[in-house]
Amino acid sequence: MIVCSLNEIQAYGQRAARGAGMSWGLAQEAGKATRWLAERGLPGVELLVGLLTANDKRSYASMAPVMADGHWRAGDGELCPVCSGAALCDRIDLLIRGEQIRMSALAYPLLLAPFLDQSSRSDASTYELCWQKARVLVCADSVTLEGESQSAFLVDFAGEVTVSISDCPEALPTHQFRVAGVKTSTAAWRAMDALAKRTYVPASEESRALGAGAGRIDND
């Protein structure tokens, strides 16, 4: 295990998502979601690495939600939680009106939770995610996990996930904001770093001439 700062987790998560093929906009959302989970003691880095590795170099447009009558599904294969979360933020009014959204074949469903945080803080609502053997409540910077075991929340796939405003606003938080360094799996961090390095631009003769690297500079 290694200890990482929250800023490192967000920055590397963003670069890794971009390196794996997400647009910069989605990559920024992925970095923020990873940080949100990590600062609450949840394995955000491991979940993001799992998602990016499974879908490396795939078109994320094909994993964005196609919506019809409150039912969301991917255009091809599994729904991406980052694409779905970004879309959910734009349609939060559906939930405020009391409607429920169903998502079919969602990858790494816990990565969807951070996208409900902003709305929860602005309207003081408690949002609920449910899938097989798992229930997640997001409210006021905290998250409550209810299920048979921790593994129920860390699944890489859920056949169906429902999203709604919860009727249990007083649920006791199980994971609240943390400010200390976050312990992360060494293997997951290395995998994220490898994806992040894809965004680095190799030095060229032109860039060296402009001052990148030692180039032709004689330091003797």
N, C-alpha and C positions, 0 to 999 in steps of 0.2 A: 504494500500500500504506500501511496505517497500523499502528502498534504499539499493542497492547491488553494490559492486564494479564489474568491468568487469572481474577481475581475479576470483572472487567468482562465477560469472555466468558461466564462461568457465569450471571451475573445477567441479562445481556441475552438470552442463549439461553433462559433460563427464561421471561422476559417475552414474548419473541417466540413461543415455543411456545404460551403461554397465549393470546396475541393471535390466533394462527392457529386456535384452537379446541380445543387440548388441555385436559384437566382440569388443575387445579393440581398434582396428584400426578404425572401424566405429564410436565407441563412442568418440574417439578423434576428429574426423571430426564433429560429432554432437555438441560437446562442442564449437569448434571454430566457427561453423555456428551460434550457439545461441548467442555467444558474438558479432559476426559481426553485426547481426541484432540489438541487444540491444544497441550497441554503436552508432547506427544511429537512435536511438529513436523509434525503432520498437519492437513489443512484442515477441522477440525471445524466452523467457522463456515460455510464454503461448503457443506458437506454438509447441515448443518441447514437453512440457508436454502433449498437446493434441495428438501428434503423438505417444508418448510412451505409453500413457494410452490406446489408441485405439488398439494398437498392442502388448500389454503386453504379454510377453512370447511366442509370435509367432516366427516362423523361419524367420529371415530377409533375408535368402537366397531365400525364396520363393517370396519375395517382390523386389528382385533385377531385373534389366531390362534384358529382352530377346530382342536382337536387330536383326532387319531384314530390310535392305533397308531404313535406316533412320527412322524407326518406332520402338519405344521402348514400351514394355508392360511388366507387371509382369508375372512371371511364375504362380502365383496364387493370385487372388485378386488385391489389389491396389499397385501401385508402391510406394516405400519408397523414399522420396526426398533425404535422406542422401545416400542411396545406389546409387540412380540415379546420384546425384551430384558427388560422388567419381568416378563413371564410366565416367561421362561427362568430368572430368578433364583429363582422359586418352585418350579421343577422341576429344579433342578440335580442332585438325587439320581438322576435318570434317567441322567445322564452319568456320575456317580460309580459307578453300577452297571455301567458299560460299554456302555450303550445309545447309539445315535446318533439325533439328531433331524434330520429333513429339513424344510426350510421351502420352500414353493413360492411363486414370484412375490414375492420380497422386495425392497422399495425400499431404496436406499442401504445395502447390506449392511454396509459398514464401520462404520456407526453401531451395529451390534450388538456390536462388540468390547468397548467399555467395560463392558458389563454382565457380562462374564466375569471382570473384574479382581478383584472382591471375593472370589469363590469361589476364584480362583487363589491369592490371598494367604492365605486361610484354610486351604486344604487342600494347598497346595504343588503343585498339579497344573498341567499346561500344557494349555490348551484350544485347540482347533483349529476354525477356520471355513474352509470350502472352497466356492468357486464357480468358474465357468468361468475358467480361466487365472489363478486367484488362490488363495493359501493364507495364512491369517493365524493366527499363534500368539500366545496371550496368556499371559504368565507373570510373576508377581512384579513388577508395575509396569512391565513392558516389553512391547513388541509386536514381532513379527517378521513382515515381509511377504516372501512368496516368490511371484514371478510374472514374466511376460515384461516387464512395464513398470509404471510407477507408475499409469498410467491404468487398469490392470486392477483396481486396488483402489478407484478413485474412481467406479465405475460407478453410475448412478442406478437400476439394476434388475438383478437376478439371477434367472434362471428357477428355479434350485434352489440352496439353500445347505445344507450339512451341518454339524452341530455335534457335536463329540465330544471326548473326552480324547485328547490326542496321544500317539503312541508315540515322539516325538522331544523329550524334555524338555530336551535340551542344546542346542537351537537357539540360534544367536547372535543376540541382539537387534539389530534394525536401527533401532528408534526407542525411546529411553529417556526417562525423566523429565527435563524441562527446567524451570528456574525463571525464566528471563529473560522479558522481554516477547515477545509473539507477534505476528509480522507477519500481517496479515489483508487480504484484498482490500477496497479501499475500497467497491466496489459491493456486495459481500456484507454489509459492516457496515452500510451505509445501508439495505439491504433488511431486515436484522434489526432495526435501530432503528425502521423504519417499522412493523413488526409489533408490536414492543414497545410503541410509543406507543398502540396500541389498548387497552392495559390501564389507561391513565391515565384517571382520572375527571375530566370537565370541571367546572370551578368553577361552582357554582350560587349563587343569591342567598343561600340559607341558609348554604352553606359560607363565603361571603364574610363574612357577618354574624358567623360564628364565628372569623374570622381568616384565611381562605385568600385570599391576594392582597391587593392594596392596598384593594380595595373602596371604602368611603366615607371612608377615613382621609384626613384633610387633612395632608399633609406640609409645608405651607408655614409 
